[in-house]
Amino acid sequence: MRQNNRVIIIGAGVGGLATALALAAQGLEVKLFERAASPGGKMREVVVDGHPIDAGPTVFTMRWVFEELFASCGTSLESELGLSRAQVLARHAWSDRERLDLFADVDRSADAVARFSGLPERARFLAFSKDASNIYRTLEGPFISSSRTNPLGLTARARRSGVLRGMWQINPYTTLWQALGKHFRDPRLQQLFGRYATYAGSSPFLSPATLMLIAHVEQEGVWLVDGGMHQLAIAMARLAQRNGAEIHYGAEVAEIMTRHGRATGIRLKGKDGAPIEADAVIVNADISAVGTGLFGAAVARAVTPTPPKKRSLSALTWNVVAETAGFPLNRHSVFFSSDYAREFREIFDQGRLPSEPTVYICAQDRDALTGEDEGEASTPTRERERLLLLVNAPAVGDRQTFAEGEVQACKERTFKLLERCGLGILHEPDGIRATAPDQFERLFPATGGALYGRASHGWQSSFARPGARTKVPRLYLAGGSTHPGAGVPMAALSGRQAAAAVLADLAKG
């Protein structure tokens, strides 16, 4: 492989940034083109009333993925980014009298579960945690960190790595909801841990029990990023540039160029039309953007777009600068609807906003280092703070515009649920900013506003995500719609796998 090989990356989301880091560290000429004004992709930031607020992912896990990436570039994660470990993973509420914290310490969580649901549920929680850990350890090597996605290959790799026996114990044909029903008697705990399916943009009633592994990932460590999650993207971009990568913002790609069926470069919108040539092109965008021809008909055959019925969740979000009253918010707080099954039927079956949504709130100015059982202050804050409120929504933004009245009605239902749980939010007219699925579609075209690629519904869904290589030689994929899946660390792993594929193919000449 020539050290002056030029590689073009489209999109400065986490997957594209990880690819840029991995390839720049190997001495390749890396050019990254991003149509937005800053890096991050879905890990974006918006400014409300003069305050920058995270408007995308807010939970940082699987720290080792980024430690390895930064180490490959001759530095450390701690040197580039301020991090602290959250002792409270999240605060959960069903009413103003029903509240449960989960902690970084499993035994502490078990004690909280016992106080909330009784001693028998404590033992069931510990058994659940053990099963979640076993599922993760079974899949981490042969699937999550592997670039190959087919079931037969997974079985063979599991056999070689000595975890084949575990493969038959992870219940891939059982839904997450069914598995949780066997673990817990308290339906509130079933609802709490069923929410992990939404981390993959999916319904707990349709996704496989293997998503229990997310519980283990959080117990391994949830980290708080100084300044918000968007700072991770800033740090990755800064490090990539320091290692020689060029990053061009406000640069939208009009077309991926091909010659003799092979990707050879790109052409930008609004320029003179001259191609920018490269030895390989990596697309860090939703696979449907490629498969529907947004980068040109010549590469549309590279990958099959996600069918609309197979899309993951979208969201309706509000970024708020507000005073809060009543409920003692944690950095991560979840307020549950009274009918979880109805909520997901309305989203996935009826394609509409839920009549009573579950609400996630990231209180960006809270540190999540204490817990209510330690007497942490529950006095309402009268200071303005930065909040991200999120409710799940259908990914129909490419065929439905969400009118202001519809968004306002959902907001009223959301705030009513929060009031039921004891939380009041006061805001000024200029202190709130909403983003609906049709707006997410404009930000991330060809998705309908889906934020996680393909939904993880059914045991085969994990194998339906494409790997890094495509049907077009020298054209590669990275990002949350590719293997190994959605989420910040998974997208970063996809970028590493794309870089590995590029390096291997360029080495062959």
Long-range contacts (C-beta under 8 A, 24 or more apart in sequence): 1-503, 1-506, 1-507, 1-509, 2-506, 3-27, 3-28, 4-28, 4-29, 5-29, 5-279, 5-280, 5-506, 6-30, 6-31, 6-277, 6-278, 6-279, 7-31, 7-278, 7-279, 7-280, 7-281, 7-282, 7-502, 8-32, 8-33, 8-265, 8-266, 8-276, 8-278, 8-280, 8-281, 8-282, 9-33, 9-281, 9-282, 9-284, 9-478, 10-253, 10-256, 10-266, 10-281, 10-282, 10-283, 10-284, 10-285, 10-295, 11-41, 11-283, 11-284, 11-285, 11-479, 12-36, 12-39, 12-40, 12-41, 12-233, 12-237, 12-247, 12-249, 12-284, 13-39, 13-40, 13-41, 13-42, 13-43, 13-233, 13-284, 13-285, 13-479, 13-480, 13-491, 14-40, 14-41, 14-43, 14-232, 14-233, 14-236, 14-479, 14-480, 14-488, 14-491, 14-492, 14-495, 15-41, 15-284, 15-478, 15-479, 15-480, 15-482, 15-491, 15-492, 15-494, 15-495, 15-498, 16-41, 16-282, 16-284, 16-478, 16-479, 16-495, 17-233, 17-236, 17-237, 17-240, 17-492, 17-495, 18-69, 18-236, 18-478, 18-491, 18-492, 18-493, 18-494, 18-495, 18-496, 18-499, 19-282, 19-284, 19-478, 19-495, 19-496, 19-498, 19-499, 19-502, 20-236, 20-240, 20-245, 20-247, 20-495, 21-69, 21-70, 21-72, 21-73, 21-236, 21-239, 21-240, 21-243, 21-245, 21-495, 22-69, 22-72, 22-495, 22-496, 22-499, 22-500, 23-245, 23-499, 23-502, 23-503, 24-73, 24-240, 24-243, 24-244, 24-245, 25-72, 25-73, 25-74, 25-243, 26-499, 26-503, 27-244, 29-244, 30-240, 30-244, 30-245, 30-246, 31-245, 31-246, 31-248, 31-276, 31-278, 32-240, 32-245, 32-246, 32-247, 32-248, 33-248, 33-251, 33-252, 33-253, 33-266, 33-268, 34-247, 34-248, 34-249, 34-250, 34-251, 35-250, 35-251, 35-252, 35-253, 36-249, 36-250, 37-249, 37-250, 38-230, 38-233, 38-234, 38-249, 39-233, 39-234, 39-236, 39-237, 39-247, 39-249, 40-230, 40-233, 40-234, 41-233, 41-284, 41-444, 41-479, 42-444, 42-451, 42-480, 43-229, 43-230, 43-232, 43-233, 43-488, 44-230, 44-443, 45-228, 45-230, 46-319, 46-433, 48-319, 48-320, 48-321, 48-386, 48-430, 48-431, 48-432, 48-433, 49-321, 49-428, 49-430, 49-431, 51-321, 51-386, 52-228, 52-230, 52-386, 53-228, 53-319, 53-321, 53-364, 53-386, 53-387, 53-388, 54-228, 54-229, 54-230, 54-362, 54-364, 54-388, 55-317, 55-319, 55-388, 55-435, 56-229, 56-230, 57-229, 57-487, 57-488, 58-228, 58-229, 58-332, 58-362, 58-364, 58-388, 59-218, 59-222, 59-332, 59-488, 60-222, 60-223, 60-224, 60-225, 60-229, 60-232, 60-488, 61-217, 61-218, 61-220, 61-221, 61-222, 61-223, 61-487, 61-488, 61-489, 62-217, 62-220, 62-489, 63-221, 63-223, 65-489, 65-492, 65-493, 65-496, 66-232, 66-489, 66-492, 69-236, 69-492, 69-496, 70-239, 73-239, 73-240, 73-242, 73-243, 74-243, 75-239, 80-235, 80-238, 80-239, 81-225, 81-226, 81-231, 81-232, 81-235, 82-225, 82-226, 82-227, 82-231, 83-223, 83-224, 83-225, 83-226, 84-223, 84-224, 84-226, 84-367, 84-369, 85-221, 85-222, 85-223, 85-224, 86-222, 86-223, 86-224, 86-331, 86-332, 86-367, 86-368, 86-369, 87-368, 87-369, 87-370, 87-371, 88-330, 88-331, 88-332, 88-368, 88-369, 88-370, 88-371, 89-218, 89-219, 89-222, 89-332, 89-368, 90-330, 90-332, 90-333, 90-334, 91-328, 91-329, 91-330, 91-332, 91-333, 91-334, 91-372, 92-192, 92-333, 92-334, 92-335, 92-336, 93-327, 93-333, 93-334, 93-335, 93-336, 93-421, 93-422, 94-188, 94-335, 94-336, 94-338, 94-421, 95-420, 95-421, 95-422, 96-326, 96-327, 96-420, 96-421, 96-422, 98-188, 99-372, 100-188, 100-192, 101-330, 101-371, 101-372, 101-373, 102-192, 102-218, 103-371, 104-219, 104-221, 104-222, 106-219, 108-371, 109-219, 112-371, 112-373, 113-189, 115-373, 116-186, 116-188, 117-184, 117-185, 117-186, 117-188, 117-189, 118-186, 120-185, 121-184, 121-185, 121-186, 121-189, 124-183, 124-184, 124-185, 125-183, 125-184, 125-189, 127-183, 128-180, 128-183, 128-184, 128-193, 128-212, 128-215, 129-215, 129-216, 129-219, 131-183, 131-212, 132-212, 132-213, 132-214, 132-215, 132-216, 132-219, 133-216, 133-219, 134-166, 134-169, 134-170, 135-166, 135-170, 135-209, 135-210, 135-212, 135-213, 135-216, 136-213, 136-216, 136-217, 137-163, 137-166, 138-163, 138-166, 138-167, 138-169, 138-170, 139-170, 139-210, 139-213, 143-462, 143-484, 144-484, 144-490, 144-493, 145-484, 145-493, 147-467, 147-468, 147-483, 147-497, 147-500, 147-501, 148-467, 149-462, 149-463, 149-465, 149-466, 149-467, 149-483, 150-463, 151-460, 151-463, 154-463, 170-209, 170-210, 171-208, 171-209, 171-210, 172-208, 172-209, 172-210, 172-459, 173-208, 173-459, 174-208, 174-209, 175-204, 175-205, 175-206, 175-207, 175-208, 175-209, 176-204, 176-205, 176-207, 176-208, 176-209, 176-211, 176-212, 177-204, 177-205, 178-209, 179-209, 179-212, 180-204, 180-212, 188-336, 191-336, 191-340, 192-334, 192-336, 194-340, 195-334, 195-336, 195-358, 197-456, 198-313, 198-392, 199-486, 199-487, 200-312, 200-452, 200-455, 200-456, 200-485, 200-486, 200-487, 201-312, 201-313, 201-450, 201-451, 201-452, 201-453, 201-455, 201-456, 201-486, 202-312, 202-313, 202-452, 202-455, 202-456, 202-457, 203-344, 203-347, 203-348, 203-455, 203-457, 204-340, 204-344, 205-341, 205-344, 206-344, 206-348, 206-455, 206-457, 206-458, 207-455, 207-456, 207-457, 207-461, 208-456, 208-458, 208-459, 208-461, 208-462, 210-462, 211-456, 222-332, 222-368, 224-331, 224-367, 224-368, 228-364, 229-488, 232-488, 253-295, 254-296, 255-295, 255-296, 255-298, 256-281, 256-283, 256-295, 256-296, 256-298, 256-299, 256-475, 257-296, 257-298, 258-296, 258-298, 258-299, 258-472, 261-472, 261-473, 262-472, 262-473, 262-474, 263-299, 263-472, 263-473, 263-474, 263-475, 264-474, 279-474, 279-506, 280-474, 280-475, 280-476, 280-502, 280-505, 280-506, 281-474, 281-475, 281-476, 282-475, 282-476, 282-477, 282-478, 282-498, 282-502, 283-475, 283-476, 283-477, 283-478, 283-479, 284-477, 284-478, 284-479, 284-495, 285-444, 285-479, 286-444, 286-445, 286-446, 286-447, 286-450, 286-453, 286-479, 286-480, 286-481, 287-453, 287-466, 287-477, 287-479, 287-481, 287-482, 288-446, 288-447, 288-481, 289-444, 289-445, 289-446, 289-447, 290-470, 290-477, 291-446, 292-446, 294-445, 294-446, 298-472, 299-470, 299-472, 299-475, 301-471, 301-472, 302-470, 302-471, 302-472, 302-475, 303-466, 303-470, 303-471, 303-477, 304-466, 305-446, 306-450, 306-453, 306-454, 306-481, 308-395, 308-396, 308-398, 308-448, 310-454, 310-455, 310-457, 310-464, 311-395, 311-447, 311-448, 311-450, 311-454, 311-455, 312-395, 312-450, 312-451, 312-452, 312-453, 312-454, 312-455, 312-456, 312-486, 313-347, 313-392, 313-393, 313-394, 313-395, 313-450, 313-451, 313-452, 313-455, 314-392, 314-393, 314-394, 314-395, 314-396, 314-397, 314-437, 314-440, 314-447, 314-448, 314-449, 314-450, 314-451, 315-390, 315-391, 315-392, 315-393, 315-435, 315-437, 315-440, 315-449, 315-451, 316-353, 316-357, 316-390, 316-391, 316-393, 316-402, 316-407, 316-410, 316-434, 316-435, 316-436, 316-437, 317-388, 317-389, 317-390, 317-391, 317-434, 317-435, 318-387, 318-388, 318-389, 318-411, 318-414, 318-432, 318-433, 318-434, 318-435, 319-386, 319-387, 319-388, 319-389, 319-432, 319-433, 319-435, 320-386, 320-387, 320-388, 320-389, 320-425, 320-427, 320-431, 320-432, 320-433, 321-384, 321-385, 321-386, 321-387, 321-427, 321-428, 321-431, 321-432, 322-384, 322-385, 322-387, 322-425, 322-426, 322-427, 322-431, 322-432, 323-381, 323-382, 323-383, 323-384, 323-385, 323-425, 323-426, 323-427, 324-363, 324-380, 324-381, 324-385, 324-387, 324-423, 324-424, 324-425, 324-426, 325-380, 325-381, 325-382, 325-423, 325-424, 325-425, 325-426, 326-380, 326-422, 326-423, 326-424, 327-418, 327-421, 327-422, 327-423, 328-372, 328-376, 328-377, 328-378, 328-379, 329-361, 329-363, 329-366, 329-387, 329-423, 330-363, 330-366, 330-368, 331-362, 331-363, 331-364, 331-366, 331-367, 331-368, 332-360, 332-361, 332-362, 332-368, 333-360, 333-361, 333-363, 334-358, 334-359, 334-360, 334-361, 335-359, 335-360, 335-361, 335-417, 335-418, 335-421, 335-423, 337-417, 343-392, 344-392, 347-392, 347-393, 347-394, 348-394, 348-455, 350-394, 351-394, 351-396, 351-400, 352-394, 353-391, 353-393, 353-394, 353-402, 353-406, 353-410, 354-391, 354-392, 354-393, 354-410, 354-413, 355-413, 356-413, 356-417, 357-391, 357-392, 357-410, 357-413, 357-414, 357-417, 358-391, 358-392, 359-389, 359-390, 359-391, 359-414, 359-417, 359-418, 360-389, 360-390, 360-391, 361-387, 361-388, 361-389, 361-390, 362-387, 362-388, 362-390, 363-387, 364-388, 380-424, 384-431, 387-425, 389-414, 393-436, 393-437, 393-449, 394-437, 395-437, 395-447, 395-448, 395-449, 395-450, 395-451, 396-437, 396-448, 396-449, 397-436, 397-437, 397-438, 397-439, 397-440, 397-441, 397-442, 397-447, 397-448, 397-449, 398-438, 398-441, 398-446, 398-447, 398-448, 398-449, 399-448, 400-437, 400-438, 401-438, 402-436, 402-437, 402-438, 407-434, 407-436, 451-480, 451-486, 452-480, 452-481, 452-485, 452-486, 452-487, 453-479, 453-480, 453-481, 453-482, 453-485, 453-486, 454-481, 456-485, 467-497, 467-501, 468-494, 468-497, 468-498, 468-500, 468-501, 468-502, 469-501, 469-505, 473-505, 474-505, 476-501, 476-502
